Amino acid sequence: MTLHYCCRHCGHTLGEISEQQDELYQSVYDSLSTEERKEIIEYGENGTIRIRSICESCQNTLDQNPDYHLLEHLIQ
């Protein structure tokens, strides 16, 4: 099992966690509410797990343009 982290706004790949780091994933998973899990974790049909986060570039854009928080994706 590999967890794929990507930006929820631009799709940029942020990194991966392999099954050797399963304890790290479990600790993060346990700290999330059910609603947060639904929002950020996507399970693929082939067993992949995708974690939707935010990259530094998109975070900087949101910091400079707070009204962009209303958009689901910064790149339209």
C-alpha positions in Angstrom: 0.0 0.0 0.0 1.3 3.4 -0.9 -0.3 6.7 0.0 -0.1 9.3 -2.7 -0.3 12.9 -1.4 -1.4 15.6 -3.9 -2.6 19.2 -3.9 -6.4 19.4 -3.9 -6.2 22.6 -5.9 -3.6 22.1 -8.7 -3.1 18.3 -8.6 0.7 18.6 -8.0 2.2 15.5 -6.4 3.5 16.3 -2.9 5.0 12.9 -2.0 4.3 9.3 -1.1 4.3 7.2 2.1 5.0 3.5 1.6 3.7 0.7 3.7 6.9 0.6 5.7 5.6 3.9 7.2 2.2 2.5 8.0 2.3 3.7 11.6 2.7 7.3 10.4 -0.4 6.9 8.2 -2.4 5.3 11.0 -1.5 8.1 13.5 -2.7 10.8 11.0 -5.8 8.8 10.1 -6.8 8.4 13.7 -6.5 12.1 14.3 -9.0 13.0 11.6 -12.8 13.2 12.1 -15.1 11.1 9.9 -15.9 14.3 7.9 -12.3 15.2 7.4 -11.5 11.6 6.2 -14.3 11.9 3.6 -12.9 15.3 2.4 -9.3 14.4 2.0 -8.9 10.6 1.5 -9.8 9.0 -1.8 -9.7 5.2 -2.3 -8.9 4.1 -5.9 -10.4 0.9 -7.4 -6.9 -0.6 -7.8 -6.2 -0.2 -4.0 -4.4 3.1 -4.2 -5.0 5.7 -1.5 -4.8 9.4 -2.5 -4.5 12.1 0.2 -5.7 15.5 -0.9 -3.6 18.3 0.8 -2.4 21.7 -0.4 1.0 22.6 -1.9 3.0 25.6 -0.8 2.3 27.5 -4.1 -1.5 27.2 -3.7 -1.2 28.1 0.0 0.7 31.2 -0.9 -1.9 32.1 -3.5 -4.7 31.6 -1.0 -2.9 33.8 1.6 -2.6 36.6 -1.0 -6.2 36.2 -2.3 -8.5 35.1 0.6 -11.5 35.2 -1.7 -10.1 32.2 -3.5 -11.1 30.0 -0.5 -14.5 29.9 -2.1 -13.2 28.0 -5.1 -12.9 24.2 -5.1 -9.9 24.4 -7.5 -7.6 27.4 -8.0 -6.9 26.4 -11.6 -10.2 26.6 -13.5 
